[in-house]
Amino acid sequence: MISTATHERPLSRRATQTLDALLGGASEKEIADRMGLSIHTVHQYVKTVYRALGVRSRAELMARCMRPR
């Protein structure tokens, strides 16, 4: 899995799990099912991840996390 150390602000454990799942191609619903959370809670984690990484979409997230350092 791709490192989550690309962000400037530290992420909570749940936000990091959400990021890993997003990078693995999971939908918010799949993430919610895996983590035993509501889809609304997962969406809040997704927004937290996007904000921390300064991105506005899944495509931008993938590009940011996959670009070489």
DSSP file (Angstrom, degrees, kcal/mol; ACC not computed):
  #  RESIDUE AA STRUCTURE BP1 BP2  ACC     N-H-->O    O-->H-N    N-H-->O    O-->H-N    TCO  KAPPA ALPHA  PHI   PSI    X-CA   Y-CA   Z-CA
    1    1 A M              0   0    0      0, 0.0     2,-0.2     0, 0.0     3,-0.1   0.000 360.0 360.0 360.0 152.8    0.0    0.0    0.0
    2    2 A I        -     0   0    0     18,-0.1    21,-0.1     1,-0.1    64,-0.1  -0.458 360.0 -99.5 -73.9 142.0    1.1    3.6   -0.6
    3    3 A S        -     0   0    0     -2,-0.2     3,-0.3    62,-0.1    -1,-0.1  -0.296  18.8-150.3 -61.6 142.8    2.5    5.5    2.3
    4    4 A T  S >  S+     0   0    0      1,-0.2     3,-0.9     2,-0.1    -1,-0.1   0.265  75.0  99.3 -94.4  10.4    0.2    7.9    4.0
    5    5 A A  T 3   +     0   0    0      1,-0.2    -1,-0.2    60,-0.1    -2,-0.1   0.224  52.9  93.2 -83.7  17.0    3.0   10.1    5.0
    6    6 A T  T 3   +     0   0    0     -3,-0.3    -1,-0.2    59,-0.0     2,-0.2   0.574  66.8  91.1 -85.2  -8.3    2.3   12.5    2.1
    7    7 A H    <   -     0   0    0     -3,-0.9    46,-0.2     1,-0.1     4,-0.1  -0.515  68.1-143.8 -89.5 155.8    0.1   14.8    4.2
    8    8 A E  S    S+     0   0    0     44,-0.9    -1,-0.1    -2,-0.2    45,-0.1   0.858  86.0  55.4 -83.5 -38.4    1.3   17.9    6.2
    9    9 A R  S    S-     0   0    0     43,-0.5     2,-0.1     1,-0.1    -2,-0.1  -0.753  94.6-108.6 -96.9 141.6   -1.1   17.4    9.1
   10   10 A P        -     0   0    0      0, 0.0     2,-0.3     0, 0.0    -2,-0.1  -0.436  33.7-140.9 -66.9 141.9   -1.2   14.2   11.1
   11   11 A L        -     0   0    0     -2,-0.1    -7,-0.0    -7,-0.1    38,-0.0  -0.756  17.0-109.6-101.6 149.5   -4.3   12.2   10.5
   12   12 A S     >  -     0   0    0     -2,-0.3     4,-2.5     1,-0.1     5,-0.2  -0.209  37.7-101.7 -65.6 167.1   -6.2   10.2   13.1
   13   13 A R  H  > S+     0   0    0      1,-0.2     4,-2.4     2,-0.2     5,-0.2   0.922 124.2  47.4 -58.9 -44.8   -6.1    6.5   13.0
   14   14 A R  H  > S+     0   0    0      2,-0.2     4,-2.4     1,-0.2    -1,-0.2   0.897 111.2  50.3 -66.0 -40.5   -9.6    6.3   11.4
   15   15 A A  H  > S+     0   0    0      2,-0.2     4,-2.6     1,-0.2    -1,-0.2   0.896 111.1  49.8 -64.5 -38.6   -8.7    9.0    8.9
   16   16 A T  H  X S+     0   0    0     -4,-2.5     4,-2.6     2,-0.2    -2,-0.2   0.903 110.3  49.8 -65.5 -41.5   -5.6    7.0    8.0
   17   17 A Q  H  X S+     0   0    0     -4,-2.4     4,-2.2     2,-0.2    -2,-0.2   0.902 111.2  50.1 -62.1 -39.9   -7.6    3.8    7.6
   18   18 A T  H  X S+     0   0    0     -4,-2.4     4,-2.7     2,-0.2    -2,-0.2   0.926 110.0  49.9 -63.9 -45.0  -10.0    5.7    5.4
   19   19 A L  H  X S+     0   0    0     -4,-2.6     4,-2.7     2,-0.2     5,-0.2   0.934 110.3  49.9 -58.9 -47.6   -7.2    7.1    3.3
   20   20 A D  H  X S+     0   0    0     -4,-2.6     4,-1.2     1,-0.2    -1,-0.2   0.905 112.4  47.6 -58.6 -42.0   -5.7    3.6    2.9
   21   21 A A  H  <>S+     0   0    0     -4,-2.2     5,-2.4     2,-0.2     4,-0.2   0.899 111.0  50.9 -67.5 -40.2   -9.0    2.2    1.8
   22   22 A L  H ><5S+     0   0    0     -4,-2.7     3,-1.6     1,-0.2    -2,-0.2   0.924 110.0  49.6 -61.1 -44.2   -9.6    5.0   -0.7
   23   23 A L  H 3<5S+     0   0    0     -4,-2.7    -1,-0.2     1,-0.3    -2,-0.2   0.762 106.3  57.8 -67.4 -23.5   -6.2    4.4   -2.2
   24   24 A G  T 3<5S-     0   0    0     -4,-1.2    -1,-0.3    -5,-0.2    -2,-0.2   0.460 123.9-105.3 -83.3  -2.0   -7.1    0.8   -2.4
   25   25 A G  T < 5 +     0   0    0     -3,-1.6    -3,-0.2     1,-0.3    -2,-0.1   0.540  67.4 150.6  94.7   7.2  -10.2    1.7   -4.5
   26   26 A A      < -     0   0    0     -5,-2.4    -1,-0.3     1,-0.1     2,-0.1  -0.439  41.7-127.3 -75.3 146.2  -12.9    1.2   -1.9
   27   27 A S     >  -     0   0    0     -2,-0.1     4,-2.5     1,-0.1     5,-0.2  -0.418  28.5-105.8 -80.9 165.6  -16.1    3.2   -2.1
   28   28 A E  H  > S+     0   0    0      1,-0.2     4,-2.5     2,-0.2     5,-0.2   0.886 123.4  52.4 -60.2 -37.9  -17.3    5.1    0.9
   29   29 A K  H  > S+     0   0    0      2,-0.2     4,-2.4     1,-0.2    -1,-0.2   0.919 109.4  48.4 -64.8 -43.3  -20.0    2.5    1.4
   30   30 A E  H  > S+     0   0    0      2,-0.2     4,-2.5     1,-0.2    -2,-0.2   0.907 111.9  49.9 -62.8 -41.0  -17.4   -0.3    1.4
   31   31 A I  H  X S+     0   0    0     -4,-2.5     4,-2.6     2,-0.2     6,-0.2   0.927 109.8  50.8 -63.0 -44.7  -15.3    1.6    3.8
   32   32 A A  H  X>S+     0   0    0     -4,-2.5     5,-2.1     1,-0.2     4,-1.1   0.915 111.4  48.0 -59.5 -44.1  -18.3    2.1    6.2
   33   33 A D  H  <5S+     0   0    0     -4,-2.4     3,-0.4     1,-0.2    -1,-0.2   0.924 113.7  46.8 -63.1 -45.0  -19.1   -1.6    6.0
   34   34 A R  H  <5S+     0   0    0     -4,-2.5    -2,-0.2     1,-0.2    -1,-0.2   0.885 118.9  39.9 -63.7 -40.0  -15.5   -2.6    6.7
   35   35 A M  H  <5S-     0   0    0     -4,-2.6    -1,-0.2    -5,-0.2    -2,-0.2   0.506 107.3-121.2 -91.9  -4.7  -15.0   -0.2    9.6
   36   36 A G  T  <5S+     0   0    0     -4,-1.1     2,-0.2    -3,-0.4    -3,-0.2   0.852  70.8 125.7  68.7  34.3  -18.5   -0.7   11.1
   37   37 A L      < -     0   0    0     -5,-2.1    -1,-0.2    -6,-0.2     2,-0.1  -0.738  66.4 -96.0-118.8 166.2  -19.3    3.0   10.7
   38   38 A S     >  -     0   0    0     -2,-0.2     4,-2.1     1,-0.1     5,-0.2  -0.489  33.2-118.5 -76.6 155.5  -22.1    4.9    9.0
   39   39 A I  H  > S+     0   0    0      1,-0.2     4,-2.3     2,-0.2     5,-0.1   0.826 115.7  58.2 -62.7 -30.6  -21.5    6.2    5.5
   40   40 A H  H  > S+     0   0    0      2,-0.2     4,-1.6     1,-0.2    -1,-0.2   0.891 105.6  48.3 -67.2 -39.4  -22.0    9.7    6.9
   41   41 A T  H  > S+     0   0    0      2,-0.2     4,-1.9     1,-0.2    -2,-0.2   0.921 111.5  49.7 -65.7 -43.8  -19.1    9.3    9.4
   42   42 A V  H  X S+     0   0    0     -4,-2.1     4,-2.6     1,-0.2    -2,-0.2   0.903 106.9  55.5 -61.9 -40.3  -16.9    7.9    6.6
   43   43 A H  H  X S+     0   0    0     -4,-2.3     4,-2.4     1,-0.2    -1,-0.2   0.883 105.5  52.5 -60.6 -37.1  -17.8   10.8    4.4
   44   44 A Q  H  X S+     0   0    0     -4,-1.6     4,-2.1     2,-0.2    -1,-0.2   0.900 109.2  49.3 -64.1 -40.2  -16.6   13.1    7.2
   45   45 A Y  H  X S+     0   0    0     -4,-1.9     4,-2.6     2,-0.2    -2,-0.2   0.902 109.2  52.6 -64.2 -40.1  -13.3   11.2    7.4
   46   46 A V  H  X S+     0   0    0     -4,-2.6     4,-2.8     1,-0.2    -2,-0.2   0.930 109.4  48.7 -60.8 -45.2  -13.0   11.5    3.6
   47   47 A K  H  X S+     0   0    0     -4,-2.4     4,-2.5     1,-0.2    -1,-0.2   0.888 110.6  51.6 -62.1 -38.5  -13.5   15.3    3.9
   48   48 A T  H  X S+     0   0    0     -4,-2.1     4,-2.6     2,-0.2    -2,-0.2   0.922 111.3  47.2 -62.7 -44.8  -10.8   15.4    6.6
   49   49 A V  H  X S+     0   0    0     -4,-2.6     4,-2.2     2,-0.2    -2,-0.2   0.941 112.7  48.6 -61.8 -49.3   -8.4   13.5    4.4
   50   50 A Y  H  X>S+     0   0    0     -4,-2.8     5,-2.3     1,-0.2     4,-1.1   0.922 113.5  47.3 -57.7 -45.5   -9.0   15.7    1.4
   51   51 A R  H  <5S+     0   0    0     -4,-2.5     3,-0.5     1,-0.2    -1,-0.2   0.925 111.6  50.2 -62.9 -45.0   -8.6   18.9    3.5
   52   52 A A  H  <5S+     0   0    0     -4,-2.6   -44,-0.9     1,-0.2   -43,-0.5   0.843 117.8  39.6 -63.5 -33.9   -5.4   17.6    5.1
   53   53 A L  H  <5S-     0   0    0     -4,-2.2    -1,-0.2    -5,-0.2    -2,-0.2   0.521 108.8-122.0 -94.9  -6.3   -3.9   16.7    1.7
   54   54 A G  T  <5 +     0   0    0     -4,-1.1     2,-0.3    -3,-0.5    -3,-0.2   0.870  66.9 129.8  70.0  37.5   -5.2   19.8   -0.1
   55   55 A V      < -     0   0    0     -5,-2.3    -1,-0.2    -6,-0.2    -2,-0.1  -0.791  46.8-160.3-119.7 164.8   -7.2   17.9   -2.7
   56   56 A R  S    S+     0   0    0     -2,-0.3     2,-0.3     1,-0.1     3,-0.1   0.375  70.8  30.5-124.9   2.0  -10.7   18.1   -3.9
   57   57 A S  S  > S-     0   0    0      1,-0.1     4,-2.2    -7,-0.1    -1,-0.1  -0.977  77.3-108.6-154.5 165.1  -11.4   14.7   -5.6
   58   58 A R  H  > S+     0   0    0     -2,-0.3     4,-2.8     2,-0.2     5,-0.2   0.898 119.3  53.5 -63.7 -40.3  -10.4   11.1   -5.5
   59   59 A A  H  > S+     0   0    0      1,-0.2     4,-2.5     2,-0.2    -1,-0.2   0.920 109.8  47.2 -61.4 -43.5   -8.5   11.5   -8.8
   60   60 A E  H  > S+     0   0    0      2,-0.2     4,-2.5     1,-0.2    -1,-0.2   0.887 111.3  52.4 -64.8 -38.9   -6.5   14.4   -7.3
   61   61 A L  H  X S+     0   0    0     -4,-2.2     4,-2.4     2,-0.2    -2,-0.2   0.938 110.5  46.9 -60.2 -48.7   -5.9   12.3   -4.1
   62   62 A M  H  X S+     0   0    0     -4,-2.8     4,-1.7     1,-0.2    -2,-0.2   0.925 112.9  48.9 -61.1 -45.6   -4.6    9.4   -6.2
   63   63 A A  H  X S+     0   0    0     -4,-2.5     4,-1.1     1,-0.2    -1,-0.2   0.908 112.5  48.6 -61.7 -42.2   -2.3   11.6   -8.2
   64   64 A R  H  < S+     0   0    0     -4,-2.5    -1,-0.2     1,-0.2    -2,-0.2   0.903 114.9  43.3 -65.6 -41.9   -1.0   13.3   -5.1
   65   65 A C  H  < S+     0   0    0     -4,-2.4    -1,-0.2     1,-0.2    -2,-0.2   0.697 116.3  47.0 -79.7 -19.0   -0.2   10.1   -3.3
   66   66 A M  H  < S+     0   0    0     -4,-1.7    -1,-0.2    -5,-0.2    -2,-0.2   0.583  84.4 105.8 -99.2 -11.2    1.3    8.3   -6.2
   67   67 A R  S  < S-     0   0    0     -4,-1.1    -4,-0.0    -3,-0.2    -3,-0.0  -0.451  79.3-106.3 -72.2 142.6    3.6   11.0   -7.5
   68   68 A P              0   0    0      0, 0.0    -1,-0.1     0, 0.0    -2,-0.1  -0.312 360.0 360.0 -65.1 149.1    7.3   10.4   -6.8
   69   69 A R              0   0    0     -3,-0.1    -2,-0.1    -2,-0.0    -3,-0.0   0.450 360.0 360.0 -84.3 360.0    8.9   12.5   -4.0
